[in-house]
Amino acid sequence: MIEAVVFDLDGVVIDSEPVWEEVRRGVVAEFGGTWMPDTQKRLMGMSTPEWADYLTGELGVWLSPDETAATVIERMAERYRDHLPLLPHAAATMRAIADQWPIGVASSSPAVLIDTVLAALDVDVRVAISTETMKRGKPAPDVYLAVVERLGVTPERCVAVEDSSNGLRSAAAAGLIVVAVPQEAYPPDDDALAGASLVLTGLAELTPEAVARLA
């Protein structure tokens, strides 16, 4: 029996990865850093402290990690206030799932951005946790384990909906049943995708019936 469903946000509910890339790439260029070809892929799933340290330590941004994080997050919030890039069927899918099971959110976004998205969705999300509150971001299992604990369910009876390599690895490492909804622009690695019990082309395919069959 499925007891709960936990969603990632970036790349699953909102088409935010291009926005994150544009904003962070701009901050790196503005403050003396060098963006590398694999930077965006490496950043996906990192917690706020982790990616702020990476931008300053590895890419050469001359701001402090705290200043880097604050600058990026404020620019992301401005972009979200102008336009929230919800993915097709995201709100309807989450509402349909929430009618059947408790749902949670395990996201690498800062809490302020999670709150902005959830307010726009108007979905009954029982628990939402950001990796910024964790010592380790994805691919570590910490955030999923925290959400599952707060929901009061067991990982092996909980479904995770993810898109990125690090997100898929995080959910699998936590012992959840993994559903992958890959983004064409940022495809997950084959080994990460192999850990998914179900691979979908979009959230419209994540029906309550499809979730129930995962049991």
N, C-alpha and C positions, 0 to 999 in steps of 0.2 A: 504494500500500500504506500502511495506517495503521501508524504506528510507536509511538504512545503516546496515552494519554488523560489529560487534566488536568482535575480537578474544582475548582470553587469550593466553599466550605463553606457559608457563610451564605446561606440561601435555596435551596440546592441539596441539600445533605446534611442540614442541620439547619434547623429552623424557628426561626431565631434572630433574624430581623429584628424581630419584635414584642418580643422580650426586650431587644434592644439599644435599641429606641425607648423602652421603659418605663424602663430603667435610666438611659439618658442624659437622658431627659426629667426624671426624678426628681432627678438631680444638678444639672441646670440650674436647676430650681425651688428646690432646697435652698440653692444657693450664689449666688443673686442674679441669675441670667440670665433671659432671655426666649426661650422656644421659639417658633419661627416656623412658619407653615403648611407651608413647603416644606423644613423642616430635615431630616427623616428622608430624604427623597429626595436631598438634597444630600450627606448623610453617607455614603450607601451607596457602598462602594468606596474611601473615603478610608483612607489609612494611619493608624496610631495618632497619630503627630505631627501629621498634617494635621487629624484631627477634634478633637484636643485643642486645637490652636491656634484652630480654628473656634469651639469652645464658649467659649473664653475671649475671643478677639478679636472675634468677631461677635455672640455671644449674651450676652456680659457676665458670664460666670461669674468670680467674683473669686478663685478659686484659680489657681495657676500652671498652665501647660499640663502639666507633669510631675505635679503633684498631681491635676489633673483626670483624666489618663489612669490613674493608679494607683487612684484611687477607683472609676472606672467599671469597670476590669478586675477589681478585687477583687470588686465586686458581681456582675459577670457570672460569675466563677468560683463564687461562692456559689450563684447560680441554677443553674449547670450541675451542681454537686455535689448539689443537691436534685433536679433533674430535667433530663436531657439530651433536648432536643426533637428527636429524630431524625425526619426525614421518612419517610413510608411508602416501603418498598422500597429505601431508600438503601443499607443494608448489603449486601443481596442483589445489588443492581445492581452495586455497586463490586466485590464478590467475583467476579461473573461476568465483568466487564470485565478484572479483574486476572488471570484465568485465561488471557486471550488476549493482553493487551498490558501493558507496564509502565504504571503509573498514578502520577500526581503530584497535588499539591494546590497551588493558587495562591490564597491567601486574604488578605483584609484583616484577619482576626482576629489578635490577638497570639499569639505562639508558644505561650504557656502554655495558651490556650484551644484552639488547634489540637491540641496534644498530648492534651488531655483528650478531645476528640472522637475522635481516631484510636485512642486506647486502648480506647474503648468500641466502636468499629467492628470492631476486630480484622481489618483488611484490610491486605494487603501493599502499602503505599504506599512507592514507591521514593524520592520526593523531596517534601518539604513545605516551602514557603517562605511567610513572612508579608511583607506589604507594609511592616511596621514596620522591616524591614531595608533597604528601598528608599528612595531619595531622593524618589521620586514613587509615590503610590498609583494605583489605577485611577481614571480611564480610561487613564492612561499604560500602555504595554505592558511596563514594566520587569519586573514579577513573572513574567509569562508567559515572557518571554525568558530570565529566570534559571532557571525550572523546566525549560524545554526544553533549555537548555545543560547543566544538571546531569544530565538524562536522557540526553543524548547523541544527540538526535534533531533533525530539521529541522522548523521550525514548520509548513510547508505539508503535512507528513505527520502532524501531531499534532492531535488533537481537543480542544477546550475545551468544558466544560459549564458554562454560566453562567445567571443569572437576571436580574440588574439591568442597568440602562442602562450604568452605568460599567463593570461587569464585561464585558458584551458588547463594548463599545467597546475595552476593554483587550485582550481576546483577538483581536479583529479587527485591531487596530493591530499586534499582534505577528505577524500572518500565519497564525494557526492556523485550522483549520476549526471554525466555531462552531456549537454546539448550544445552543439556548435552551430553558430550562424555566421560563417566567415564573411568578411568584407573583401570584395574583389580587389580593392586598391591596396589592402594590407593583409594578404593571405597568411594564415598561420602555417607554421612549419609542419611537415608531414608527421613527425613524431608526436607533436602536440595534438594534432587532429585525430591521430590514431586512438587517443584515449577517450574520444567521444562515443557515446552509445547511439547518438542520432545526429546527423548532419543535415541542416536545412538551408534552403536558399534565401529565406526571409522569415520574418516573424509571423506573417500570415499563416504559415504552416504549423505554428506552435499552438495548436488547438488543445482544449482540455482533453479530448479523446487521445491525441498524440502523447500528451503527458501521462495520462493514465496507463497507456500501454507500456510505458517505461518500467512499470513495476514488475 
